[in-house]
Amino acid sequence: MAKCLKVGDRVKVIAGDHKGEVASIVKVDKQNHKAMLKDIGIRTRRIKATKYNPRGGKKDIHVGIDLSNLQRED
């Protein structure tokens, strides 16, 4: 079933911390068997100050949810 999921599909999380939540897929990482969902699994990472980014700061990133924990919402 995980093979038929693609960007834009609405899915329901069937296992894990976000069980029961419904969201749409933003990105699919087929190599690692993970999907990034809109507004679910977002973490804040701190960015070190560099020459190109002298202030540093924070950046929100998506943490993928395993495809086996998702079910297509019909």
PDB file of N, H, CA, C and O in Angstrom:
ATOM      1  N   MET A   1       0.813  -1.188   0.000  1.00  0.00           N
ATOM      2  CA  MET A   1       0.000   0.000   0.000  1.00  0.00           C
ATOM      3  C   MET A   1       0.854   1.247   0.000  1.00  0.00           C
ATOM      4  O   MET A   1       0.449   2.253  -0.584  1.00  0.00           O
ATOM      5  N   ALA A   2       2.016   1.229   0.628  1.00  0.00           N
ATOM      6  H   ALA A   2       2.345   0.412   1.103  1.00  0.00           H
ATOM      7  CA  ALA A   2       2.844   2.415   0.735  1.00  0.00           C
ATOM      8  C   ALA A   2       3.341   2.881  -0.626  1.00  0.00           C
ATOM      9  O   ALA A   2       3.659   4.059  -0.792  1.00  0.00           O
ATOM     10  N   LYS A   3       3.413   1.983  -1.600  1.00  0.00           N
ATOM     11  H   LYS A   3       3.154   1.027  -1.465  1.00  0.00           H
ATOM     12  CA  LYS A   3       3.906   2.350  -2.922  1.00  0.00           C
ATOM     13  C   LYS A   3       2.959   3.306  -3.636  1.00  0.00           C
ATOM     14  O   LYS A   3       3.401   4.073  -4.491  1.00  0.00           O
ATOM     15  N   CYS A   4       1.685   3.283  -3.314  1.00  0.00           N
ATOM     16  H   CYS A   4       1.326   2.660  -2.619  1.00  0.00           H
ATOM     17  CA  CYS A   4       0.718   4.100  -4.035  1.00  0.00           C
ATOM     18  C   CYS A   4       0.516   5.489  -3.425  1.00  0.00           C
ATOM     19  O   CYS A   4      -0.304   6.255  -3.933  1.00  0.00           O
ATOM     20  N   LEU A   5       1.229   5.837  -2.363  1.00  0.00           N
ATOM     21  H   LEU A   5       1.895   5.215  -1.951  1.00  0.00           H
ATOM     22  CA  LEU A   5       1.114   7.168  -1.780  1.00  0.00           C
ATOM     23  C   LEU A   5       1.975   8.148  -2.551  1.00  0.00           C
ATOM     24  O   LEU A   5       3.107   7.835  -2.919  1.00  0.00           O
ATOM     25  N   LYS A   6       1.429   9.361  -2.801  1.00  0.00           N
ATOM     26  H   LYS A   6       0.509   9.616  -2.502  1.00  0.00           H
ATOM     27  CA  LYS A   6       2.173  10.369  -3.536  1.00  0.00           C
ATOM     28  C   LYS A   6       1.864  11.755  -2.969  1.00  0.00           C
ATOM     29  O   LYS A   6       0.979  11.911  -2.128  1.00  0.00           O
ATOM     30  N   VAL A   7       2.597  12.740  -3.436  1.00  0.00           N
ATOM     31  H   VAL A   7       3.316  12.613  -4.119  1.00  0.00           H
ATOM     32  CA  VAL A   7       2.444  14.113  -2.955  1.00  0.00           C
ATOM     33  C   VAL A   7       1.023  14.600  -3.228  1.00  0.00           C
ATOM     34  O   VAL A   7       0.491  14.419  -4.323  1.00  0.00           O
ATOM     35  N   GLY A   8       0.423  15.216  -2.219  1.00  0.00           N
ATOM     36  H   GLY A   8       0.856  15.362  -1.329  1.00  0.00           H
ATOM     37  CA  GLY A   8      -0.932  15.745  -2.352  1.00  0.00           C
ATOM     38  C   GLY A   8      -2.009  14.840  -1.793  1.00  0.00           C
ATOM     39  O   GLY A   8      -3.127  15.299  -1.563  1.00  0.00           O
ATOM     40  N   ASP A   9      -1.714  13.570  -1.567  1.00  0.00           N
ATOM     41  H   ASP A   9      -0.806  13.196  -1.754  1.00  0.00           H
ATOM     42  CA  ASP A   9      -2.702  12.641  -1.008  1.00  0.00           C
ATOM     43  C   ASP A   9      -3.000  12.998   0.443  1.00  0.00           C
ATOM     44  O   ASP A   9      -2.115  13.432   1.179  1.00  0.00           O
ATOM     45  N   ARG A  10      -4.252  12.811   0.845  1.00  0.00           N
ATOM     46  H   ARG A  10      -4.972  12.459   0.246  1.00  0.00           H
ATOM     47  CA  ARG A  10      -4.614  12.981   2.253  1.00  0.00           C
ATOM     48  C   ARG A  10      -4.491  11.625   2.923  1.00  0.00           C
ATOM     49  O   ARG A  10      -5.042  10.631   2.450  1.00  0.00           O
ATOM     50  N   VAL A  11      -3.764  11.596   4.029  1.00  0.00           N
ATOM     51  H   VAL A  11      -3.316  12.404   4.413  1.00  0.00           H
ATOM     52  CA  VAL A  11      -3.515  10.343   4.732  1.00  0.00           C
ATOM     53  C   VAL A  11      -3.863  10.489   6.208  1.00  0.00           C
ATOM     54  O   VAL A  11      -3.915  11.592   6.754  1.00  0.00           O
ATOM     55  N   LYS A  12      -4.099   9.340   6.834  1.00  0.00           N
ATOM     56  H   LYS A  12      -4.057   8.444   6.391  1.00  0.00           H
ATOM     57  CA  LYS A  12      -4.375   9.271   8.257  1.00  0.00           C
ATOM     58  C   LYS A  12      -3.233   8.519   8.910  1.00  0.00           C
ATOM     59  O   LYS A  12      -2.806   7.477   8.412  1.00  0.00           O
ATOM     60  N   VAL A  13      -2.732   9.045  10.030  1.00  0.00           N
ATOM     61  H   VAL A  13      -3.079   9.891  10.434  1.00  0.00           H
ATOM     62  CA  VAL A  13      -1.660   8.382  10.758  1.00  0.00           C
ATOM     63  C   VAL A  13      -2.295   7.295  11.611  1.00  0.00           C
ATOM     64  O   VAL A  13      -3.189   7.579  12.407  1.00  0.00           O
ATOM     65  N   ILE A  14      -1.838   6.036  11.454  1.00  0.00           N
ATOM     66  H   ILE A  14      -1.111   5.805  10.807  1.00  0.00           H
ATOM     67  CA  ILE A  14      -2.459   4.919  12.156  1.00  0.00           C
ATOM     68  C   ILE A  14      -1.615   4.390  13.306  1.00  0.00           C
ATOM     69  O   ILE A  14      -2.047   3.482  14.015  1.00  0.00           O
ATOM     70  N   ALA A  15      -0.403   4.946  13.510  1.00  0.00           N
ATOM     71  H   ALA A  15      -0.051   5.684  12.934  1.00  0.00           H
ATOM     72  CA  ALA A  15       0.448   4.513  14.621  1.00  0.00           C
ATOM     73  C   ALA A  15       1.397   5.641  14.999  1.00  0.00           C
ATOM     74  O   ALA A  15       1.750   6.477  14.168  1.00  0.00           O
ATOM     75  N   GLY A  16       1.803   5.653  16.258  1.00  0.00           N
ATOM     76  H   GLY A  16       1.517   4.974  16.933  1.00  0.00           H
ATOM     77  CA  GLY A  16       2.769   6.649  16.716  1.00  0.00           C
ATOM     78  C   GLY A  16       2.124   7.760  17.522  1.00  0.00           C
ATOM     79  O   GLY A  16       0.958   7.669  17.906  1.00  0.00           O
ATOM     80  N   ASP A  17       2.891   8.807  17.776  1.00  0.00           N
ATOM     81  H   ASP A  17       3.838   8.881  17.465  1.00  0.00           H
ATOM     82  CA  ASP A  17       2.435   9.928  18.597  1.00  0.00           C
ATOM     83  C   ASP A  17       1.289  10.704  17.971  1.00  0.00           C
ATOM     84  O   ASP A  17       0.470  11.280  18.687  1.00  0.00           O
ATOM     85  N   HIS A  18       1.217  10.728  16.654  1.00  0.00           N
ATOM     86  H   HIS A  18       1.882  10.260  16.072  1.00  0.00           H
ATOM     87  CA  HIS A  18       0.198  11.508  15.946  1.00  0.00           C
ATOM     88  C   HIS A  18      -0.953  10.633  15.449  1.00  0.00           C
ATOM     89  O   HIS A  18      -1.617  10.977  14.471  1.00  0.00           O
ATOM     90  N   LYS A  19      -1.185   9.518  16.110  1.00  0.00           N
ATOM     91  H   LYS A  19      -0.645   9.238  16.903  1.00  0.00           H
ATOM     92  CA  LYS A  19      -2.214   8.566  15.697  1.00  0.00           C
ATOM     93  C   LYS A  19      -3.582   9.243  15.613  1.00  0.00           C
ATOM     94  O   LYS A  19      -3.998   9.949  16.532  1.00  0.00           O
ATOM     95  N   GLY A  20      -4.271   9.015  14.496  1.00  0.00           N
ATOM     96  H   GLY A  20      -3.933   8.442  13.750  1.00  0.00           H
ATOM     97  CA  GLY A  20      -5.610   9.556  14.299  1.00  0.00           C
ATOM     98  C   GLY A  20      -5.643  10.882  13.567  1.00  0.00           C
ATOM     99  O   GLY A  20      -6.717  11.314  13.148  1.00  0.00           O
ATOM    100  N   GLU A  21      -4.513  11.543  13.396  1.00  0.00           N
ATOM    101  H   GLU A  21      -3.641  11.192  13.736  1.00  0.00           H
ATOM    102  CA  GLU A  21      -4.490  12.832  12.718  1.00  0.00           C
ATOM    103  C   GLU A  21      -4.508  12.635  11.205  1.00  0.00           C
ATOM    104  O   GLU A  21      -3.969  11.657  10.686  1.00  0.00           O
ATOM    105  N   VAL A  22      -5.134  13.577  10.508  1.00  0.00           N
ATOM    106  H   VAL A  22      -5.572  14.371  10.929  1.00  0.00           H
ATOM    107  CA  VAL A  22      -5.249  13.533   9.056  1.00  0.00           C
ATOM    108  C   VAL A  22      -4.514  14.736   8.479  1.00  0.00           C
ATOM    109  O   VAL A  22      -4.684  15.857   8.960  1.00  0.00           O
ATOM    110  N   ALA A  23      -3.697  14.511   7.449  1.00  0.00           N
ATOM    111  H   ALA A  23      -3.559  13.601   7.059  1.00  0.00           H
ATOM    112  CA  ALA A  23      -2.946  15.590   6.812  1.00  0.00           C
ATOM    113  C   ALA A  23      -2.633  15.202   5.375  1.00  0.00           C
ATOM    114  O   ALA A  23      -2.853  14.063   4.964  1.00  0.00           O
ATOM    115  N   SER A  24      -2.115  16.167   4.616  1.00  0.00           N
ATOM    116  H   SER A  24      -1.936  17.092   4.950  1.00  0.00           H
ATOM    117  CA  SER A  24      -1.719  15.884   3.242  1.00  0.00           C
ATOM    118  C   SER A  24      -0.206  15.727   3.156  1.00  0.00           C
ATOM    119  O   SER A  24       0.536  16.294   3.958  1.00  0.00           O
ATOM    120  N   ILE A  25       0.240  14.955   2.178  1.00  0.00           N
ATOM    121  H   ILE A  25      -0.362  14.494   1.526  1.00  0.00           H
ATOM    122  CA  ILE A  25       1.661  14.680   2.009  1.00  0.00           C
ATOM    123  C   ILE A  25       2.315  15.838   1.265  1.00  0.00           C
ATOM    124  O   ILE A  25       1.827  16.278   0.223  1.00  0.00           O
ATOM    125  N   VAL A  26       3.434  16.331   1.819  1.00  0.00           N
ATOM    126  H   VAL A  26       3.830  15.974   2.666  1.00  0.00           H
ATOM    127  CA  VAL A  26       4.194  17.414   1.215  1.00  0.00           C
ATOM    128  C   VAL A  26       5.344  16.866   0.383  1.00  0.00           C
ATOM    129  O   VAL A  26       5.635  17.385  -0.695  1.00  0.00           O
ATOM    130  N   LYS A  27       6.002  15.814   0.880  1.00  0.00           N
ATOM    131  H   LYS A  27       5.766  15.393   1.755  1.00  0.00           H
ATOM    132  CA  LYS A  27       7.163  15.232   0.206  1.00  0.00           C
ATOM    133  C   LYS A  27       7.249  13.758   0.563  1.00  0.00           C
ATOM    134  O   LYS A  27       6.893  13.367   1.675  1.00  0.00           O
ATOM    135  N   VAL A  28       7.719  12.934  -0.372  1.00  0.00           N
ATOM    136  H   VAL A  28       8.007  13.252  -1.275  1.00  0.00           H
ATOM    137  CA  VAL A  28       7.899  11.507  -0.125  1.00  0.00           C
ATOM    138  C   VAL A  28       9.365  11.162  -0.366  1.00  0.00           C
ATOM    139  O   VAL A  28       9.924  11.476  -1.417  1.00  0.00           O
ATOM    140  N   ASP A  29       9.984  10.507   0.628  1.00  0.00           N
ATOM    141  H   ASP A  29       9.531  10.252   1.481  1.00  0.00           H
ATOM    142  CA  ASP A  29      11.363  10.033   0.514  1.00  0.00           C
ATOM    143  C   ASP A  29      11.297   8.519   0.354  1.00  0.00           C
ATOM    144  O   ASP A  29      11.245   7.792   1.346  1.00  0.00           O
ATOM    145  N   LYS A  30      11.301   8.041  -0.885  1.00  0.00           N
ATOM    146  H   LYS A  30      11.343   8.632  -1.691  1.00  0.00           H
ATOM    147  CA  LYS A  30      11.133   6.617  -1.157  1.00  0.00           C
ATOM    148  C   LYS A  30      12.335   5.797  -0.700  1.00  0.00           C
ATOM    149  O   LYS A  30      12.186   4.632  -0.330  1.00  0.00           O
ATOM    150  N   GLN A  31      13.518   6.394  -0.725  1.00  0.00           N
ATOM    151  H   GLN A  31      13.639   7.340  -1.026  1.00  0.00           H
ATOM    152  CA  GLN A  31      14.726   5.666  -0.330  1.00  0.00           C
ATOM    153  C   GLN A  31      14.695   5.295   1.153  1.00  0.00           C
ATOM    154  O   GLN A  31      15.106   4.196   1.525  1.00  0.00           O
ATOM    155  N   ASN A  32      14.212   6.202   1.997  1.00  0.00           N
ATOM    156  H   ASN A  32      13.878   7.095   1.694  1.00  0.00           H
ATOM    157  CA  ASN A  32      14.146   5.955   3.443  1.00  0.00           C
ATOM    158  C   ASN A  32      12.751   5.528   3.901  1.00  0.00           C
ATOM    159  O   ASN A  32      12.534   5.329   5.096  1.00  0.00           O
ATOM    160  N   HIS A  33      11.798   5.385   2.967  1.00  0.00           N
ATOM    161  H   HIS A  33      11.974   5.547   1.996  1.00  0.00           H
ATOM    162  CA  HIS A  33      10.424   4.970   3.270  1.00  0.00           C
ATOM    163  C   HIS A  33       9.748   5.916   4.260  1.00  0.00           C
ATOM    164  O   HIS A  33       9.141   5.474   5.236  1.00  0.00           O
ATOM    165  N   LYS A  34       9.857   7.221   4.004  1.00  0.00           N
ATOM    166  H   LYS A  34      10.351   7.580   3.212  1.00  0.00           H
ATOM    167  CA  LYS A  34       9.269   8.219   4.892  1.00  0.00           C
ATOM    168  C   LYS A  34       8.472   9.222   4.080  1.00  0.00           C
ATOM    169  O   LYS A  34       8.756   9.461   2.906  1.00  0.00           O
ATOM    170  N   ALA A  35       7.467   9.807   4.726  1.00  0.00           N
ATOM    171  H   ALA A  35       7.236   9.613   5.679  1.00  0.00           H
ATOM    172  CA  ALA A  35       6.672  10.862   4.107  1.00  0.00           C
ATOM    173  C   ALA A  35       6.624  12.051   5.052  1.00  0.00           C
ATOM    174  O   ALA A  35       6.503  11.890   6.267  1.00  0.00           O
ATOM    175  N   MET A  36       6.721  13.247   4.482  1.00  0.00           N
ATOM    176  H   MET A  36       6.819  13.378   3.495  1.00  0.00           H
ATOM    177  CA  MET A  36       6.617  14.462   5.263  1.00  0.00           C
ATOM    178  C   MET A  36       5.190  14.980   5.131  1.00  0.00           C
ATOM    179  O   MET A  36       4.689  15.170   4.022  1.00  0.00           O
ATOM    180  N   LEU A  37       4.544  15.206   6.261  1.00  0.00           N
ATOM    181  H   LEU A  37       4.951  15.052   7.162  1.00  0.00           H
ATOM    182  CA  LEU A  37       3.148  15.622   6.276  1.00  0.00           C
ATOM    183  C   LEU A  37       3.029  17.088   6.663  1.00  0.00           C
ATOM    184  O   LEU A  37       3.832  17.606   7.439  1.00  0.00           O
ATOM    185  N   LYS A  38       2.022  17.747   6.117  1.00  0.00           N
ATOM    186  H   LYS A  38       1.369  17.327   5.487  1.00  0.00           H
ATOM    187  CA  LYS A  38       1.792  19.162   6.389  1.00  0.00           C
ATOM    188  C   LYS A  38       1.387  19.347   7.856  1.00  0.00           C
ATOM    189  O   LYS A  38       0.423  18.739   8.322  1.00  0.00           O
ATOM    190  N   ASP A  39       2.128  20.189   8.576  1.00  0.00           N
ATOM    191  H   ASP A  39       2.911  20.683   8.198  1.00  0.00           H
ATOM    192  CA  ASP A  39       1.882  20.560   9.973  1.00  0.00           C
ATOM    193  C   ASP A  39       2.029  19.401  10.960  1.00  0.00           C
ATOM    194  O   ASP A  39       1.604  19.531  12.108  1.00  0.00           O
ATOM    195  N   ILE A  40       2.611  18.280  10.556  1.00  0.00           N
ATOM    196  H   ILE A  40       2.956  18.174   9.623  1.00  0.00           H
ATOM    197  CA  ILE A  40       2.868  17.163  11.466  1.00  0.00           C
ATOM    198  C   ILE A  40       4.342  16.797  11.362  1.00  0.00           C
ATOM    199  O   ILE A  40       4.880  16.676  10.262  1.00  0.00           O
ATOM    200  N   GLY A  41       4.980  16.624  12.485  1.00  0.00           N
ATOM    201  H   GLY A  41       4.543  16.722  13.379  1.00  0.00           H
ATOM    202  CA  GLY A  41       6.379  16.218  12.502  1.00  0.00           C
ATOM    203  C   GLY A  41       7.334  17.350  12.180  1.00  0.00           C
ATOM    204  O   GLY A  41       8.374  17.123  11.562  1.00  0.00           O
ATOM    205  N   ILE A  42       7.002  18.562  12.586  1.00  0.00           N
ATOM    206  H   ILE A  42       6.157  18.746  13.088  1.00  0.00           H
ATOM    207  CA  ILE A  42       7.885  19.700  12.346  1.00  0.00           C
ATOM    208  C   ILE A  42       8.723  19.934  13.590  1.00  0.00           C
ATOM    209  O   ILE A  42       8.191  20.038  14.695  1.00  0.00           O
ATOM    210  N   ARG A  43      10.023  20.016  13.412  1.00  0.00           N
ATOM    211  H   ARG A  43      10.456  19.932  12.514  1.00  0.00           H
ATOM    212  CA  ARG A  43      10.959  20.248  14.510  1.00  0.00           C
ATOM    213  C   ARG A  43      11.732  21.526  14.237  1.00  0.00           C
ATOM    214  O   ARG A  43      11.893  21.927  13.085  1.00  0.00           O
ATOM    215  N   THR A  44      12.210  22.163  15.295  1.00  0.00           N
ATOM    216  H   THR A  44      12.079  21.836  16.231  1.00  0.00           H
ATOM    217  CA  THR A  44      13.006  23.371  15.173  1.00  0.00           C
ATOM    218  C   THR A  44      14.469  23.022  15.373  1.00  0.00           C
ATOM    219  O   THR A  44      14.838  22.426  16.385  1.00  0.00           O
ATOM    220  N   ARG A  45      15.306  23.395  14.405  1.00  0.00           N
ATOM    221  H   ARG A  45      15.006  23.879  13.583  1.00  0.00           H
ATOM    222  CA  ARG A  45      16.748  23.183  14.495  1.00  0.00           C
ATOM    223  C   ARG A  45      17.432  24.523  14.631  1.00  0.00           C
ATOM    224  O   ARG A  45      17.019  25.509  14.019  1.00  0.00           O
ATOM    225  N   ARG A  46      18.477  24.556  15.432  1.00  0.00           N
ATOM    226  H   ARG A  46      18.812  23.756  15.929  1.00  0.00           H
ATOM    227  CA  ARG A  46      19.249  25.785  15.583  1.00  0.00           C
ATOM    228  C   ARG A  46      20.363  25.807  14.544  1.00  0.00           C
ATOM    229  O   ARG A  46      21.044  24.804  14.328  1.00  0.00           O
ATOM    230  N   ILE A  47      20.542  26.956  13.904  1.00  0.00           N
ATOM    231  H   ILE A  47      19.989  27.771  14.079  1.00  0.00           H
ATOM    232  CA  ILE A  47      21.546  27.131  12.863  1.00  0.00           C
ATOM    233  C   ILE A  47      22.716  27.920  13.431  1.00  0.00           C
ATOM    234  O   ILE A  47      22.541  28.998  14.001  1.00  0.00           O
ATOM    235  N   LYS A  48      23.905  27.369  13.267  1.00  0.00           N
ATOM    236  H   LYS A  48      24.047  26.494  12.804  1.00  0.00           H
ATOM    237  CA  LYS A  48      25.115  28.019  13.747  1.00  0.00           C
ATOM    238  C   LYS A  48      25.433  29.246  12.880  1.00  0.00           C
ATOM    239  O   LYS A  48      25.207  29.230  11.670  1.00  0.00           O
ATOM    240  N   ALA A  49      25.951  30.291  13.497  1.00  0.00           N
ATOM    241  H   ALA A  49      26.134  30.304  14.479  1.00  0.00           H
ATOM    242  CA  ALA A  49      26.331  31.489  12.755  1.00  0.00           C
ATOM    243  C   ALA A  49      27.513  31.179  11.836  1.00  0.00           C
ATOM    244  O   ALA A  49      28.491  30.564  12.261  1.00  0.00           O
ATOM    245  N   THR A  50      27.419  31.602  10.586  1.00  0.00           N
ATOM    246  H   THR A  50      26.624  32.101  10.240  1.00  0.00           H
ATOM    247  CA  THR A  50      28.475  31.384   9.598  1.00  0.00           C
ATOM    248  C   THR A  50      28.755  32.690   8.861  1.00  0.00           C
ATOM    249  O   THR A  50      28.151  33.725   9.141  1.00  0.00           O
ATOM    250  N   LYS A  51      29.660  32.616   7.939  1.00  0.00           N
ATOM    251  H   LYS A  51      30.150  31.775   7.711  1.00  0.00           H
ATOM    252  CA  LYS A  51      30.000  33.784   7.128  1.00  0.00           C
ATOM    253  C   LYS A  51      28.785  34.247   6.319  1.00  0.00           C
ATOM    254  O   LYS A  51      28.550  35.449   6.190  1.00  0.00           O
ATOM    255  N   TYR A  52      28.018  33.307   5.779  1.00  0.00           N
ATOM    256  H   TYR A  52      28.209  32.331   5.884  1.00  0.00           H
ATOM    257  CA  TYR A  52      26.879  33.635   4.936  1.00  0.00           C
ATOM    258  C   TYR A  52      25.610  33.899   5.734  1.00  0.00           C
ATOM    259  O   TYR A  52      24.675  34.527   5.236  1.00  0.00           O
ATOM    260  N   ASN A  53      25.580  33.423   6.957  1.00  0.00           N
ATOM    261  H   ASN A  53      26.339  32.912   7.361  1.00  0.00           H
ATOM    262  CA  ASN A  53      24.441  33.637   7.845  1.00  0.00           C
ATOM    263  C   ASN A  53      24.993  34.103   9.194  1.00  0.00           C
ATOM    264  O   ASN A  53      25.034  33.315  10.139  1.00  0.00           O
ATOM    265  N   PRO A  54      25.413  35.353   9.305  1.00  0.00           N
ATOM    266  CA  PRO A  54      26.120  35.813  10.509  1.00  0.00           C
ATOM    267  C   PRO A  54      25.288  35.805  11.789  1.00  0.00           C
ATOM    268  O   PRO A  54      25.853  35.744  12.881  1.00  0.00           O
ATOM    269  N   ARG A  55      23.983  35.865  11.683  1.00  0.00           N
ATOM    270  H   ARG A  55      23.524  35.914  10.796  1.00  0.00           H
ATOM    271  CA  ARG A  55      23.149  35.885  12.882  1.00  0.00           C
ATOM    272  C   ARG A  55      22.803  34.498  13.394  1.00  0.00           C
ATOM    273  O   ARG A  55      22.439  34.340  14.559  1.00  0.00           O
ATOM    274  N   GLY A  56      22.912  33.488  12.530  1.00  0.00           N
ATOM    275  H   GLY A  56      23.207  33.617  11.584  1.00  0.00           H
ATOM    276  CA  GLY A  56      22.482  32.152  12.937  1.00  0.00           C
ATOM    277  C   GLY A  56      20.968  32.135  13.036  1.00  0.00           C
ATOM    278  O   GLY A  56      20.290  32.790  12.244  1.00  0.00           O
ATOM    279  N   GLY A  57      20.425  31.396  13.999  1.00  0.00           N
ATOM    280  H   GLY A  57      20.975  30.864  14.643  1.00  0.00           H
ATOM    281  CA  GLY A  57      18.987  31.418  14.214  1.00  0.00           C
ATOM    282  C   GLY A  57      18.376  30.036  14.289  1.00  0.00           C
ATOM    283  O   GLY A  57      19.035  29.054  14.628  1.00  0.00           O
ATOM    284  N   LYS A  58      17.082  29.989  13.959  1.00  0.00           N
ATOM    285  H   LYS A  58      16.547  30.788  13.684  1.00  0.00           H
ATOM    286  CA  LYS A  58      16.317  28.756  14.020  1.00  0.00           C
ATOM    287  C   LYS A  58      15.717  28.459  12.661  1.00  0.00           C
ATOM    288  O   LYS A  58      15.448  29.367  11.874  1.00  0.00           O
ATOM    289  N   LYS A  59      15.507  27.170  12.390  1.00  0.00           N
ATOM    290  H   LYS A  59      15.724  26.432  13.029  1.00  0.00           H
ATOM    291  CA  LYS A  59      14.908  26.740  11.129  1.00  0.00           C
ATOM    292  C   LYS A  59      13.969  25.579  11.414  1.00  0.00           C
ATOM    293  O   LYS A  59      14.330  24.649  12.136  1.00  0.00           O
ATOM    294  N   ASP A  60      12.767  25.627  10.851  1.00  0.00           N
ATOM    295  H   ASP A  60      12.474  26.383  10.265  1.00  0.00           H
ATOM    296  CA  ASP A  60      11.811  24.532  10.997  1.00  0.00           C
ATOM    297  C   ASP A  60      12.049  23.511   9.901  1.00  0.00           C
ATOM    298  O   ASP A  60      12.157  23.868   8.727  1.00  0.00           O
ATOM    299  N   ILE A  61      12.131  22.225  10.282  1.00  0.00           N
ATOM    300  H   ILE A  61      12.043  21.935  11.235  1.00  0.00           H
ATOM    301  CA  ILE A  61      12.331  21.157   9.315  1.00  0.00           C
ATOM    302  C   ILE A  61      11.256  20.088   9.518  1.00  0.00           C
ATOM    303  O   ILE A  61      10.689  19.955  10.602  1.00  0.00           O
ATOM    304  N   HIS A  62      10.991  19.334   8.457  1.00  0.00           N
ATOM    305  H   HIS A  62      11.452  19.443   7.576  1.00  0.00           H
ATOM    306  CA  HIS A  62      10.059  18.217   8.535  1.00  0.00           C
ATOM    307  C   HIS A  62      10.805  16.960   8.950  1.00  0.00           C
ATOM    308  O   HIS A  62      11.877  16.658   8.426  1.00  0.00           O
ATOM    309  N   VAL A  63      10.227  16.231   9.895  1.00  0.00           N
ATOM    310  H   VAL A  63       9.356  16.476  10.320  1.00  0.00           H
ATOM    311  CA  VAL A  63      10.738  14.917  10.272  1.00  0.00           C
ATOM    312  C   VAL A  63       9.764  13.909   9.678  1.00  0.00           C
ATOM    313  O   VAL A  63       8.561  13.975   9.928  1.00  0.00           O
ATOM    314  N   GLY A  64      10.285  12.984   8.898  1.00  0.00           N
ATOM    315  H   GLY A  64      11.263  12.930   8.695  1.00  0.00           H
ATOM    316  CA  GLY A  64       9.431  12.055   8.173  1.00  0.00           C
ATOM    317  C   GLY A  64       8.745  11.033   9.064  1.00  0.00           C
ATOM    318  O   GLY A  64       9.258  10.654  10.117  1.00  0.00           O
ATOM    319  N   ILE A  65       7.573  10.597   8.619  1.00  0.00           N
ATOM    320  H   ILE A  65       7.156  10.905   7.764  1.00  0.00           H
ATOM    321  CA  ILE A  65       6.823   9.527   9.276  1.00  0.00           C
ATOM    322  C   ILE A  65       6.891   8.317   8.357  1.00  0.00           C
ATOM    323  O   ILE A  65       6.701   8.442   7.147  1.00  0.00           O
ATOM    324  N   ASP A  66       7.160   7.156   8.921  1.00  0.00           N
ATOM    325  H   ASP A  66       7.315   7.055   9.903  1.00  0.00           H
ATOM    326  CA  ASP A  66       7.313   5.943   8.118  1.00  0.00           C
ATOM    327  C   ASP A  66       6.034   5.657   7.336  1.00  0.00           C
ATOM    328  O   ASP A  66       4.926   5.828   7.845  1.00  0.00           O
ATOM    329  N   LEU A  67       6.210   5.218   6.091  1.00  0.00           N
ATOM    330  H   LEU A  67       7.110   5.079   5.678  1.00  0.00           H
ATOM    331  CA  LEU A  67       5.063   4.957   5.216  1.00  0.00           C
ATOM    332  C   LEU A  67       4.147   3.861   5.746  1.00  0.00           C
ATOM    333  O   LEU A  67       2.953   3.846   5.447  1.00  0.00           O
ATOM    334  N   SER A  68       4.709   2.940   6.537  1.00  0.00           N
ATOM    335  H   SER A  68       5.678   2.952   6.780  1.00  0.00           H
ATOM    336  CA  SER A  68       3.870   1.865   7.077  1.00  0.00           C
ATOM    337  C   SER A  68       2.912   2.367   8.151  1.00  0.00           C
ATOM    338  O   SER A  68       1.983   1.652   8.525  1.00  0.00           O
ATOM    339  N   ASN A  69       3.120   3.576   8.652  1.00  0.00           N
ATOM    340  H   ASN A  69       3.875   4.157   8.348  1.00  0.00           H
ATOM    341  CA  ASN A  69       2.246   4.144   9.675  1.00  0.00           C
ATOM    342  C   ASN A  69       1.181   5.057   9.074  1.00  0.00           C
ATOM    343  O   ASN A  69       0.486   5.763   9.805  1.00  0.00           O
ATOM    344  N   LEU A  70       1.048   5.046   7.752  1.00  0.00           N
ATOM    345  H   LEU A  70       1.612   4.472   7.159  1.00  0.00           H
ATOM    346  CA  LEU A  70       0.083   5.917   7.081  1.00  0.00           C
ATOM    347  C   LEU A  70      -0.950   5.089   6.329  1.00  0.00           C
ATOM    348  O   LEU A  70      -0.670   3.993   5.843  1.00  0.00           O
ATOM    349  N   GLN A  71      -2.161   5.653   6.248  1.00  0.00           N
ATOM    350  H   GLN A  71      -2.389   6.543   6.642  1.00  0.00           H
ATOM    351  CA  GLN A  71      -3.243   5.021   5.510  1.00  0.00           C
ATOM    352  C   GLN A  71      -3.945   6.091   4.683  1.00  0.00           C
ATOM    353  O   GLN A  71      -4.256   7.174   5.179  1.00  0.00           O
ATOM    354  N   ARG A  72      -4.190   5.771   3.419  1.00  0.00           N
ATOM    355  H   ARG A  72      -3.938   4.891   3.016  1.00  0.00           H
ATOM    356  CA  ARG A  72      -4.857   6.741   2.545  1.00  0.00           C
ATOM    357  C   ARG A  72      -6.259   7.049   3.056  1.00  0.00           C
ATOM    358  O   ARG A  72      -7.017   6.144   3.407  1.00  0.00           O
ATOM    359  N   GLU A  73      -6.589   8.315   3.094  1.00  0.00           N
ATOM    360  H   GLU A  73      -5.974   9.050   2.809  1.00  0.00           H
ATOM    361  CA  GLU A  73      -7.910   8.766   3.541  1.00  0.00           C
ATOM    362  C   GLU A  73      -8.812   8.882   2.323  1.00  0.00           C
ATOM    363  O   GLU A  73      -8.535   9.681   1.427  1.00  0.00           O
ATOM    364  N   ASP A  74      -9.878   8.108   2.272  1.00  0.00           N
ATOM    365  H   ASP A  74     -10.103   7.459   2.999  1.00  0.00           H
ATOM    366  CA  ASP A  74     -10.783   8.136   1.107  1.00  0.00           C
ATOM    367  C   ASP A  74     -11.988   8.960   1.360  1.00  0.00           C
ATOM    368  O   ASP A  74     -12.845   9.086   0.486  1.00  0.00           O
TER     369      ASP A  74
END
